[in-house]
Every structure is written in structure tokens, then in C-alpha cells.
Amino acid sequence: MLSLDSYAEKSFELWPGAVRFAASGPDAHEAVEAGLGAVREIAESLMGDADLMSRGSFDIIPRGSAARQALEAARSFGHALGAQVPPPLLVALPGAVCDEVMRAMRHAGKLSFAAATLGDALAFHVAGVVLPSDLVTLPLVMGEFVQALGPRIGEGGVALAGVNRHFPTSGVADLVAVQADSAVQAALAAAALSDACVWPSAKKSTTRINDPFVARAYETHARVKATGLMPPEDIWEVLSKGVKRAGTLREKRQLQTCAFGLKGRGRIVGPLAGDRLLRFGVSEWR
């Protein structure tokens, strides 16, 4: 980032929180305006599409392009997952919104860095080397994970999942982070990996879900609450379940890199600097 006028950022309130997008480079301001235009267009149909997708059926025709991309990505991901229970369809929507905004920003001109976040999903573009000054625009855990991917990450998506994230889970992992070719793909993979981290002794969550779309989407999907103490051998076994599913999805090109954190222990799949993931709260990586 060479000067203040080469950087721009904006945000726009949108389900399930706010879309935040930033860019640096010669056409940063044009890119951010293009992203804002894309968000406004998405907003016209997003609530109706979220309502449709929360019902869980693939036999729908969404109005918006982001929702249509989410639907197609979820279908492809379901095939890759095989016999395993897929995450609810709604999980794909925030990532698809980020991808749609990123496409608009990329088409606006020359950029050195661009990012679009919504909820637990991120779409990014890096031409050259990612700078620490770029990462301050990202949520802390996401920024740390992106930094751990290395200086030359190109473009793609990142997503987070786990017991304390926006979407519920049937697994007990505190945090799962995934890098994939797109934000929608990363969102689906992160949810599926979190669900894979099951612990037989975990208690089911009966907490009311405030988001009506999420509540409907998870009516028939198992969900657990955060656990207390766990035996170390159980922690490693749970993490191994997630790693096993991650290996399968990586072979099928549904993700590139991922990290799991649970009770101070962690596992990594793919090229990632675990010692940089301080906010994962992991003291021992394998």
C-alpha cells in the first residue's frame, strides 16, 4: 500500500450481519464502489432467497445470482461429500455473497489487494504479496489465518466454523478454518468439517436460535453445545475425525488448507504455519 488514496473500504448491513469490503491498488476506490453496487443488487432479493434456502430443498429457483451460485456449489459439494450428511443449504449463502462482491470488485480495475467478508466467510484477492496493513481490514481470526497461509496466496476464500460461530454444528471443535478456491466452497467445507468432529459424550444444544432463517435450516440438523473438560485422548480422536474428512475433501478439490482447534490442541491439513494461529488458543499442533 503506497499511499492513502490507494486504499478504500465500505460496509453495508445485510443478512446475517454486514458485508465489509476493502481494496488497495490503483483502482481501489472504483473497486469499492463496484462492490457497493453489487451488494445493493444482492440485497434486493437476498431475504427472499435466504427464506427459500432455509427450507432445505434443492428444488428451488432463487432470484439472485449469489443464491443461484450457492445452490450450485452446494449441489457439487454434496456429491463430493458422498454418503455423509451435508450442512444445511443456507450455510453456502454468505460465502456466495462474498464471491459475488469480489467478482464485481475485480472487474473494476487493477488491485493489489481486495477482501469481502460476511459473517464467517471471506473472499480475497492478492496480486503479489499480502501486506500486514491489508490484514487489519479483516476480522482478527480470519486475518491471522490468511497471514498463516503465506505471503503469496493469490485469490480464493476462507471460512470459519465451530461451536461458537453463527451457524450451529453437530461437532465439538472450538474452531475450524478452511481455505478453498472460493468463499462459498470454503463455507460449505468448514461446516462439514466442524460437523465431522463429533464426540459421543457431547450434550445436545437446546438453546433457541435467534436468527429465524438459521433456526428453520437447523430444525432437523443435529447441534451440540460447547463442552467442558475432555480427556486428552478423546480430543485427539475427535480432531482425527475432522482431519479424515478434510483429507477426503482435499482429494476431491473441495478445499486447500484447513486448521482445527479443540481444548488447546490442534490439527492442520495442508501448508499452513500453525505457530501463527495464536487466536486459535492451541498450544500443541499435530
Buried (B, 14 or more C-beta within 10 A) or exposed (E): BEEEEBBBBBBBEBBBBEBBBBBBBBBBBBBBBBBBBBBEBBBEBBEEBBEBBBBBEEEBEBEBBBBBBBBBBBEBBBEBBEEEBBBBBBBBBBBBBBBBBBBBBBEBBEBBBBBBBBBBBBBBBBBEEBBEEBBEBBBEBBBBBBBBBBEEBEBBBBBBBBBEBBBBBBBBBBBBBBBBBBBBBBBBBBBBBBBBBBBEEBEEBEEEBEBEBBEBBBEEBBBBBEBEEBEEEBBBBBBBBBBEBBBBBBEBEBBBBBBBBBBEBBBBBBEBEBEBBEBBBBEEBE
